[in-house]
Amino acid sequence: MNTQSSVTHAVSRERSASSLSGWLILPILLIVIVVSILMLVGVRVPLLKVASILVLVPAIICLFGGFFTLQPNEGAVLILFGSYRGTVRDSGFFFTNPFNKKLKISLRARNLNGDKLKVNDKRGNPIEIAAVVVWRVRDTAQAVFDVDNYETYVRIQSESALRHVTTAYAYDDGDGETNELTLRGGSDEVSAALTKELQERLDRAGVQVEEARLTHLAYAPEIAQAMLRRQQAEAVIAARKKIVHGAVSMVEMALNELSAKNVVSLDNERKAAMVSNLLVVLCGESEAHPVINTGTLYN
């Protein structure tokens, strides 16, 4: 019989560590050290000298190993012989067990300015894309214990998330799909999708994603010229459509005005000739030159 076993990864959780004010402990240690030295030098009783040494050595160890300082938006993860003892987040001068290992972590917001990546968009077109990610450490225990190096983890996962999100969108509108959400036209929606994707990936490292936005977006060099010509053609077609639509509206208005005011009576053949002439004038790229017709359409 086959059995399936699932491996569950333990998730670390940050907790507060107990620490004392360094300004309170420092004078006490100094007094203890001075008194111990005086007893060691001035007292001739062997038992008292041994006692002074037993007090002096731990005091010196505490003096040089137990104090640490934290700046605003900085934390210290305390580890005692491989065991997590907690995190200190308050700024100031503190004293803790001198055998605690103190790993300082910045809690400030950081910018990750990603490199330009060559990725295929939804239609398979190669594009260049880059993003900037604003992030901060939310859980110091997860950042230290659940990933090998949280800064490297953030950089690699940001690149992976950007590649994955890019493949879900086209670079721009194509083939008349004007309602499609694209990388170029839907920057806010794409940024929101990228932020959500990043947050899901970086939760394991105890990282909070503040913002993620695209900083560079362009076609890859090998297709840039072809895509530029396509965009120019689309712009020309769109302009032509606008011109033709306006010209037809003007011709229709002119015919209706002439008919309503009884300026001239036109049959279908004359209307067709007038429409042709007006369209040539309104839609032509060069300036129209009038020609005086002294005859009629029938002669």
N, C-alpha and C positions, 0 to 999 in steps of 0.2 A: 504494500500500500504506500502511495506517495504522499508525503506530507509537505505542506508549504509553511514556511516560517517567515514572518515579517520582522524586519529590523527597525526598531524605533530609535531615532536619534534623540538623545536628551537635549533639551533646550535650556540654556542657562538663563537665569533671571537675576537682574540687578537688585541688590539690597544695600541698605545703608550700613556703613561700618562705624564702630565706636572709636572715637578719637578724642584726645584731650587738647586743650589749648596749650600751645607751645610756650606762650608767655607765662603760664602758671608753672609748668614743669621745669623750665630752664633755670630760674633762680634756685629752685630746690636742689636740682642736680649740682649746680655750681657750689652751693653751700656744703653739700655732702662730700664733693670732691675735695674742697679746701680743708674741711675738718678731717677727712681721712688722711690727707697728706700730712697735716700737722701731727696727727696721732702717730703716723708711721715714722716721722722724723723725731718727734720729741719724746715719745713714750718708749721705755726700755723693757716693758713687760712683753714677753714673746706672744702671749695669748692675745693681747690687745693689738699687737702688730699684725698677727694673722687675721684678726677680725677686721682691721682697717683695710687690709689688702682685699679681703672678701667683699667688702663694701665698695672699695675704690674701682675695682675692675668692672663690675656691672654698671657702675655709674658712668664710667668713661665710654663703655659700649653704648649705653643709652644716649649719651651726649652726642656721639658721632653717628649713630645709626637710627635714632628714633624720631628725629625732627624732619619735617618736610613742609614746603610752602606750596600753595595753590593760588593761581591767578583767577580772576573772574572768568566764568565759562571754561573751567578746566576741572577735570576729575582725576582721582587717583584710585586705581584698583589695587587692593591689598591682598597679597598672597602669602600665606604662612606655610612653608614646607609643602608646597603644591596644593594647598587647600585654599579655596576662595573665602576670604574673610569679610568682604564687603567693599563698597565704594564710597569715597568721600567726595562730595560735590561742592561743598562750601569753600569759598576763597578765604585765605588767611594762613596763619602759622600754626601747625599742629604737631602733636606728639602721639606716636603709636608704638606698638611693640617693635623694638629695634630689629628683630628678625623677620619682620614683614617685608616682602618685596613690594615696592611701590611703582606701579606702572602708570605714568601720567598720560592722560588722553585729552585731547582738545575737544571741547563740546561746542565750539563755535561753528557757524555755517561756513562751508567750504565750496569752492567752485571747481568743477571738473570740466575743463575745456577739451572736449574730445577731438581726436584727429579726424581728418577727412577719410571717409570710408567709401569704397566703391561697392554699391549694392544694386541688385536688379529690383525694379519696382514691380507693381502688380502686373503690368503688361510685359514684363521681361526686359524693359529698357534699362541699360546700365546708367546709373546716376551716381553723382558724388554728393555725400550728405555728411553733416557734422552737427553735433548738439552740445549744449552746455548744461550741466546738471548742478543744481544747488542742493547740498545735502549736509546733514549733521548727524553725529552719533546720538542715538536715543537711549540705547541700553548698553552700558559699558561692558557688562558681563558677556553679553552675546558677541559684541565686537571683538573681545579678547579671546574667548574660549570656544565659540561656535564656528569660527572661520580661522584660517591660518594667518592671513594678513588682510585686515578689513579694508585698507586703502587699495590694495591690489584687487581685492574682491569687487569693490565698487567700480573700479575702472573697467575690469573685464566684463562684468555683468551689464554695465551701461552700454558698452559696445555691442554686446549680444542682444540686448533689448532694442537698441536702435535698429539693428539689422532686421530683427523680427517684425517690428512695427512698420518699417519701410516697405516690406514685401506685401503688406495688406492694403497699400494705397498706390494709385497711379500718380505719376509726376504731375500731370495736368489733364485738363479735359481733352478728350479725343473722340472723333467720329460722332460729334453731336451730343455726347452724354454730358449735358450741362448740369445735371443734378447730382453727378457723382462727386463724392468727397475726395479731394486730391491733396497731395503734399503741398503744392503751391497755393491752392485756393483755400484750404482749410487748416491754416497754421494753428489756430487755437484748439481745434478738435484733435489734431495730430499731437500737439503738446500734451493735452490731457490724457490721451491714450498712452503716450510714452511715459508720462509720470505714473500712471496706474501700473503699467507693466514693470517699471523700475521698482516701485514700492513692493510689489509682490515678490520680486527677486531678491530685494535687499532686506526684507523683514528678518531673514535668518541671521543677518549680520548686525541686527539691532540698529539699523540706519534709517533715518527719516528723510525722505525726499521732499524738499521744499518746492522745487520747480525744475522743469526740464523743457528746454526750448531749442528749436533748430537754429543754428547759426550759419549754416552754409547749405545751399541746395542748388545743384546744377547738373546738367547732362554730362556724362562722361565725354572726354575729348574726342573719342573715336566716332561719336554720333552727334556731337554738338552742332556741326555745320548742317547736317541733314535735318535735324530737328528745328534749327533756326529757319531754314527754308520752308519747312512745313508750317511753322508759326506765321511766317510772312504770308504764305499762301492763304492760310485761314483768315488772317487779318484782311487781306484783299477781298476775299469772298464775302466776309461779313460786311465790309464797307460797300461792296457792290449791292448786296441785298438791301442795305439801308437806302442807298441811292435810288434803286429801282422802286422800292416801296414808296419813297417820297415822290418820285416822278409820277407814278401811277395815280397817287392821291391828288397831285396837282392837276394832272390831265382831266381826271374825273371832275374835279371842282370847276375847271375852266369850262368843260362841256355843259355842266349843270348850270353855271352862271349864264352862259350864252343862250341856253334854251329857256331859262326862266325869264330873262329880260328881253327875249325876242330880238336879240341883236342881229342874228343871222339864222337862216333856216338851212340846216345841213342834213343831207341824206346820208345813208350808211357809208357810201364810198368816200364822201368828203370828210366824214368823221374819221374814217380809217386813215386818210391822208393827214389830217390834222394831228391825230394821235401819234402817227409815225414821226411827223416833224417835231412835235413837242418832246417826244422821248429821245430823239436824237440830240436835241438842244440840251435837255436836262441831264441826260446820262453820258453824253460825250465828254472825253477828257480834254479835247482841244476846244478852243473858242469857235462857236458857230458863226458863219458868215451868211447873212440873209441874201436870198436870190429873189428878185422881183419877177413874178410870173405875170406876163401880160395876156396870156391865154387862159384857157379853162382846162379842167381835167378831161373834158370830152373832145377837145380839139387839139 
